[in-house]
Amino acid sequence: MMSGTIVSVGNQAVGADLVIADSGQVNNDGRIILDPDATLQETSNQLGLGILRGNGTIEITKNLNAPMALNVGGLGFTLTAVDNLGSTKIVRGHTPYVVNSNASIDRFYQITPTNNTSLNFDAVYSYDQTELNGYLETNLQLIVSHDDITWDIVTATTDATANTATVAGINTFQTFTMQSSSAPLPVELIHFAATSIGNKQVQLTWTTATENNNHYFEVQRSMDGKNFVVIGKVMGNGTSNTLIEYDFTDNYPSAGRMYYRLKQVDFDGIFQFSKLVKVDIDKVMTELEIYPNPAAEYVNIVLKGKDALGRKLVIVNSRGQKIIEIDNMHQYVQLNTSKLQNGFYVVLVYDEHTVHNKKFLVRR
């Protein structure tokens, strides 16, 4: 219990309860670990009069099975999930991240569950009025990262009165923090379109009005508008204030409706996605495509014109020995060839009534 004072924590502290009551501040420059059933209590209008701050972290590890509006350990990150997350570690810190040359607010959360794939969860990110780092609350936006290097903006509903940001439909946990949206976007995209060329190719075109620190565009394709694969990369033009036109040709579309999007990445690692564009492709002749050929580090295998899910893929070497087998091939497969010896290989894809085959060469 504390009131009207400042308490400093310099080393690791472990405890069942940590209570910060009434007023004052704990300057934590070490690491505080709460027991699984402990709760951090901070008082005042949101958090501020009695609050944990400093350059250290506070964390809790707790088993979370389908949590419902649970503020785990009282750290200020409230979770709702239909999934069993298993043993989950939540870390809260108060040092800002520098993203795209601009600092975040003075609070971040790192969430690491045992089960961390194909999730669907909602979260409420809480912060304190004293942590804004000079930003206006009306300009704050939630940003997330899987590796603390590349960052993405997440659509969230902010509440300046409650000091929260609410986000829905996140599928993996990661590092969360907030930053001002008044910083210039890396790219102003004013045009993006997809056009079918003879039902054999798709021509993608896009135009930027301004670019700031633009490294490259990653071109992504999907058959359902949800699951995307990377099909190409187009270099950006750094910083520009003039109209710049780009294009990319997809030489391996499938029959049916195809979706495309751009992932724009700047030199600082921050990225943003474009809107989706779609194009309808009529019947495409079934054809096995392999590229690059010769291959060095990787090879792409495409069963053009087919939804190849459920097909069997086999790769044999020049002596007829089976070296790779995939029982449920998707329409597009990328294989690592860096450990294969130089020489010829044969790809076999078993269709309902046909075995498609094609050679490729590994050469370094």
Residue, then its C-alpha position, 0 to 999 in steps of 0.5 A: m500500500m502506498s499513498g502520496t509518494i514515489v516508490s522505486v523498484g530496481n530489481q526483479a520482484v515476485g509477488a502474489d499482490l501488488v497494490i498501488a493505491d490512492s496516489g503516487q507512482v512506482n518507478n519500476d526499472g526492473r522486472i515485476i512478475l505477478d503470480p497467476d492469480a495476482t492483480l495489479q491495482e492502479t487508482s484514479n481517473q483511469l490510472g493516473l494518480g497511483i500508477l506503475r511507470g519506469n523503464g522496466t516491465i511487469e508481467i503475468t503468465k496465466n492459463l487462458n481458456a476462452p477468456m471473456a472480457l478478462n483484464v489479465g492481472g489488471l495490466g490493462f489489456t482486456l481479452t475476449a476469445v472463443d479459443n483456448l489460448g493455453s498458458t499465456k504471458i502478458v508483458r506491459g512496458h512503458t518505453p516507447y517504440v520508434v516506428n517510421s521515425n516517430a515514437s509511440i506512446d509510453r506503453f506497450y503490451q506483448i502477448t504470447p499464448t501457447n496457441n497463437t495461430s488461426l485465432n479470433f479474439d477481441a481486445v481492449y488496449s488501455y493507456d494512461q493520460t500521462e503516457l501520451n508522449g505529447y500526442l493528441e488522443t484524437n490522433l492516436q491509432l493502434i499499431v501492431s508487430h509480430d517481430d518488433i521490426t515491421w509494424d501494421i496499423v490496425t483498425a480500432t475504436t478509440d475512446a479518449t474519455a476511457n483512454t482505450a482502443t478496442v479492436a476486433g477480429i485479430n487472428t494472432f497475438q503480438t506487440f501492441t502500442m499506439q502512435s499518432s496518425s498525424a505522421p505522414l503515410p509512406v505512400e498515397l495510392i490513388h489507383f489500383a486495378a486488375t485486368s484479365i488479358g485473354n484469360k491467360q494473364v492478369q495485368l495489375t496497375w497502380t499509381t502513387a501520388t506521393e511516396n515517403n521512404n517507400h522501399y517496395f511493393e509486395v504483390q499478393r494473390s488469393m482465391d477466396g479474398k482471405n488467404f493470400v500468397v506472395i507472387g511478386k515484388v516491385m521496387g518503390n521509388g523512395t521519396s517522391n511528390t510526383l505521380i508514379e505508375y507501376d505494373f505487374t503481370d500475373n502469368y499464372p492465374s487460376a480459373g474463377r475469381m481472383y483477388y489481389r492486394l499490395k503490401q507496401v513496405d518502407f525502409d523502416g519496416i512499417f507496412q500497409f495493405s492496399k484495398l482488394v481488387k478482383v478479376d474473373i478468369d474464364k476457363v484456363m487450360t490446365e498446365l504445370e508451371i515451374y519457376p524460376n528454372p533453373a532454381a537456386e534457393y527456391v522453386n515455385i510450382v503452380l498447377k495453372g487453371k486448377d484448384a489443386l487442393g487435395r492433389k498429390l505432388v511428388i518430386v524425384n531426382s534424376r535417379g528416380q528416387k522420391i525426395i519430396e511428397i505432398d499429399n494435399m497440394h494447394q494451387y501454388v507451392q513454394l519449395n526450398t531448394s537450397k539443400l538440394q544437390n545440383g542437377f535435374y528433378v521431375v515434378l509429378v502432380y497427380d490429377e483426377h485422371t492425369v499425371h502432370n510432369k515437368k523437369f526443373l534444374v537446380r544450379r548454383 
